[in-house]
């Protein structure tokens, strides 16, 4: 009896001692995870802004207005009339000006310049907003074990994205009057990869490590795989959308569900070799985008039904939101076609893809790390 009591006191004392030693450390670790999560979400917000500004830069045909790439000296726009005249003179040498915009005035040039300058400036801000906090977190040893690589990759991709941006712009400076659609697709695709990664990191880090581990035991593997496949298909659809935009393929074939009165317009296969039509012929490029959209939509409806059987309310809610966003995106895509892809329609359609991506990442997280459900009272 005495022995038992003594043991209990001893255990209590040990537990207390452990608590006083461990609790602040655990609390600090939670706080570190939360701070890093907030930073990743802030980057996600900046990337969304960047996607919108990038879309508007393309839609206002501003992307080729700055003909050089200087990471440091390019920060400053021209300040004097001479500076503007010099920048305009460089633009006047490229085919977009000589073949299309030959009657452009200096003030019109300034408008397109500011779009491109804003897009690049925001790119630099994102780079710094990634690099500086990353260095501070690493220096203060706040990065949780196993997270260095996961946090490093989006940073690296942001850097690579700057280079891809220039690779894209440079394709429009010599022979073409616009940028190469494949490069535009790579640029948009990498933006969505960065966005998905930082949202995923933010979600995972916003929960304490122990809660995350416990949630993982409830993982729903079939749902995780299904959402991953649908996420992959959404990514393909986004790349296909970039090809539609890059070829200005949304400006032709403004009827729906047919295309110029046909299921597949006859000119959709006129390029040779045949495979080139899939990526380069505006008729087939738009056809691809429509078909992938229908398949994706059908898959999302299936996901919604499948999630009803998962027995997890939060997951059901998120897949419902995915279905709502996909429905809106499909309908808006059709309206974009019917109106010949004007700026406002196109930019909202692009934002719709951002919303759908966020919701798919969020739903996948719910399936991979389910939130504990409250037990219903009887
Ligand atoms: C869930 C399905 C869809 C997704 C995720 C999606 C995504 C995208 C994306 C990311 C772009 C590129 C926007 C840009 O770079 O400006 C795009 C362009 C476009 N999409 Fe979709 N899309 C979907 C469905 C559809 C459907 C069903 C249609 C029409 C039937 C459609 C018509 C268009 C058109 C016309 C463009 C070109 C807009 C432009 O010229 O800027 N989309 N789509």
Boltz pocket constraint, residues with backbone or C-beta under 6 A from the ligand:
constraints:
  - pocket:
      binder: B
      contacts: [[A, 55], [A, 188], [A, 234], [A, 237], [A, 238], [A, 239], [A, 240], [A, 241], [A, 242], [A, 244], [A, 245], [A, 248], [A, 249], [A, 250], [A, 251], [A, 256], [A, 289], [A, 290], [A, 293], [A, 294], [A, 296], [A, 297], [A, 326], [A, 329], [A, 330], [A, 331], [A, 332], [A, 333], [A, 334], [A, 336], [A, 337], [A, 341], [A, 346], [A, 347], [A, 349], [A, 350], [A, 352], [A, 353], [A, 356]]
      max_distance: 6.0
